[in-house]
Amino acid sequence: MERLPGIPTIRVFEALACGIPLVCAPWEDSESLFEPGKDFLIARDGSEMREHLRLLRAEPEFARSMAQHGVSTVRSRHTCAHRARELLSICEQE
């Protein structure tokens, strides 16, 4: 499985914002937006995907904790308000 480059698609943000535990293919988080293992799990192949999904089903407290961490990360750094402030800051520099 190849790594996906750079910033994740909007789907990662959407899934984490919904408060679900996320398992995804490897991707390079070039901006350190999230914490693998805390915000989401990475599956390098089908076997690892099945293993992670079994873990989430078998350990509901771990699944809940991971989902909460993901939501917290999105709310603390990745809301529309954050993006608007960043955009305004860029505009003010011009």
N, C-alpha and C positions, 0 to 999 in steps of 0.2 A: 504494500500500500504506500503510495506517495504522500509526502507531506503537502499540506495546503500552505501557500506562502502568505506571510503578512497578517493583516487584520482579518478577523473572522467575518463571515457573512452576518447579516442581520439576524439570521436564524439562531445563532448562539445567544445573542442578546435577548431575543424573544423567549427562547426556552428558559433561560435563567430567570428572566423577569417574571415568568409564569410560576416559578417556584417548583419546578420539577427537577429531579436529579438527571443530569445530562451525561450521556456517554457519546463520544464523537471520535471521528478519525483524527489522526495526528495532524496538527497544523502548527506553524511557527508563530508564536505570539510575540512578534517583533517589538511590540510596545509594552509588553508586560501588563496587559489589561486584566488578566485573570490568573488564578492560582490553580494549576492542574492538581488534582487530588483533593482539593478543597472546594473549588467551584464546580468542577466537572471531572470526569474520568476520560482517559484516552485509551482507545482500543487500537492496537497496531494491526490486528487481523481478526478474522471471524471468531476464532477460538477465544481470544481475549475479550471480544465483545460479549460472547455468551457468558464468560466468567464474570465480567463486571455486572451484567444484568442479573445473574444468579445472586451475586453479592447484594445488590440493591434489594432484591426480593427477600433474601434471607435475613438481612440486617436492616429492618425498617428505621431504626434510630439513626444509623449511618446515612441512609437515604435522606431522612428528614434533615439531618445536620448539613449534608452537602447541599440540599435544595435551599435551605435557609442561608447558607454562606453565599451561594450564587445570587440569590435575591438581594442580600445585603451589599454585595459587591456592585451590582447594577445600580441599586438605589444610591449608593454613596459616591459613584463616579461616572455613571453612564446614562443619566436621564436626559430628556430633551432640554431641560433647564441648563444642565451642564454644557451641552453642545451649544446652546444659544449664547451662554456667557463666553465660551471659547471663541465663537464666531465674532461676537462684539469686540472681544479683546484683540483679535486679528485686525478687525476694521479700524480700531482706534490707533493701531500702530502705523497705519498708512498715512 
